[in-house]
């Protein structure tokens, strides 16, 4: 597992570095300010950690607000394919939607000059559906029994992380979300956890 996490982190760093390499081609005359970049308010992201470590797919869309600075709203949609056959522990539900609101802070003090970048905190709510089939082996000479559990859950939580956005509109993000399920189905846990190492693009 640690080896897989290391590979995912290395891949994320390489993609972010490649994005900054593209922006380095912009010619800036010394002593003159850089050209103002057009404002981009929409962003899509892919969680690179989900398929490598948790056998899941996780996509995000975020919209920056034009009137209120450093505020963004978005949603994460995720699906797991690790709930068939012998039960495999995973942090991601069979299918889930997580709307969220974020506040970015730090700004130019932390070299985050792009809109909605740098450190952030968020409030989120998760609506998840869980389903898995588990094979139980009672004895060597006995036939295995199959148990299927399924149910929906709803919870609220908080999150935080850091985002970097290049001049060519590529973004890299590291984040963690944690919350408590207030409504729990048969297969739901007490809490939900969503780690992410994501790469995205603004438009």
Long-range contacts (C-beta under 8 A, 24 or more apart in sequence): 1-53, 4-52, 4-53, 5-49, 5-52, 5-53, 7-52, 8-48, 8-49, 8-52, 8-53, 8-197, 9-197, 11-48, 12-48, 12-172, 12-174, 12-197, 12-198, 12-199, 15-48, 15-170, 15-172, 15-199, 16-164, 16-166, 16-170, 16-172, 16-199, 18-170, 19-166, 19-168, 19-170, 19-171, 19-172, 20-166, 20-170, 22-166, 22-168, 22-170, 23-166, 23-167, 23-168, 26-167, 37-114, 37-167, 39-66, 39-115, 40-64, 40-115, 40-169, 40-202, 40-203, 41-65, 41-66, 41-115, 41-202, 42-202, 42-203, 43-74, 43-171, 43-200, 43-201, 43-202, 43-203, 44-200, 44-201, 44-203, 45-171, 45-173, 45-198, 45-199, 45-200, 46-198, 46-199, 46-200, 47-78, 47-196, 47-197, 47-198, 48-197, 48-198, 48-199, 49-195, 49-196, 49-197, 49-198, 50-78, 50-92, 50-196, 54-80, 54-82, 54-90, 54-91, 54-92, 55-80, 55-81, 55-82, 55-88, 55-90, 56-80, 56-81, 56-82, 56-90, 56-91, 56-92, 57-81, 58-92, 58-194, 58-196, 60-198, 60-200, 62-102, 62-116, 64-115, 64-116, 69-115, 70-103, 70-104, 70-105, 70-107, 70-116, 71-101, 71-102, 71-103, 71-104, 71-116, 72-101, 72-102, 72-104, 72-116, 73-99, 73-100, 73-101, 73-102, 74-99, 74-100, 74-102, 75-99, 75-100, 76-100, 76-194, 78-194, 83-130, 83-131, 83-132, 83-133, 84-132, 84-133, 85-133, 85-135, 86-134, 86-135, 87-132, 87-133, 87-134, 87-135, 91-192, 91-193, 91-194, 91-195, 92-194, 93-128, 93-129, 93-130, 93-153, 93-192, 94-128, 94-129, 94-130, 94-131, 94-132, 94-150, 95-128, 95-129, 96-126, 96-127, 96-128, 96-129, 97-126, 97-127, 97-128, 98-124, 98-125, 98-126, 98-127, 98-177, 98-194, 99-124, 99-125, 100-124, 100-125, 100-159, 100-177, 104-163, 112-163, 112-164, 112-165, 114-165, 114-167, 115-165, 116-163, 116-165, 117-163, 117-164, 117-165, 117-171, 118-162, 118-163, 119-160, 119-161, 119-162, 120-160, 120-161, 120-162, 120-163, 120-175, 121-158, 121-159, 121-160, 122-158, 122-159, 122-160, 122-177, 123-156, 123-157, 123-158, 123-159, 124-156, 124-157, 124-158, 124-159, 124-177, 124-179, 125-154, 125-155, 125-156, 125-157, 125-179, 126-153, 126-154, 126-155, 126-156, 126-157, 126-179, 126-181, 126-192, 126-194, 127-152, 127-153, 127-154, 128-152, 128-153, 128-154, 128-188, 128-192, 129-153, 129-185, 130-185, 130-186, 130-187, 130-188, 131-187, 132-187, 149-186, 149-187, 150-185, 150-186, 150-187, 151-184, 151-185, 151-186, 151-187, 151-188, 152-183, 152-185, 152-188, 153-181, 153-183, 153-184, 153-185, 153-188, 153-192, 154-181, 154-182, 154-183, 155-179, 155-180, 155-181, 155-182, 155-183, 155-191, 155-192, 156-180, 156-182, 157-191, 157-192, 159-194, 161-196, 165-202, 169-201, 169-202, 169-203, 170-199, 170-200, 170-201, 170-202, 171-198, 171-199, 171-200, 171-201, 171-202, 172-198, 172-199, 172-200, 173-197, 173-198, 173-199, 173-200, 174-198
